[in-house]
């Protein structure tokens, strides 16, 4: 019984792990473009910029 449950949950865990990694990658790829658009629009996100400079 425990064996079948493990084989059922093992792919589920790996899929969730890949989903989290993919989400983090998408956020890191999209974040700079979002900030470029915001700056072009003329909105100066004063408290966002130190965080961006800290990350990059």
Secondary structure as UniProt FT lines:
FT   HELIX           2..40
FT   TURN            41..42
FT   HELIX           46..55
//
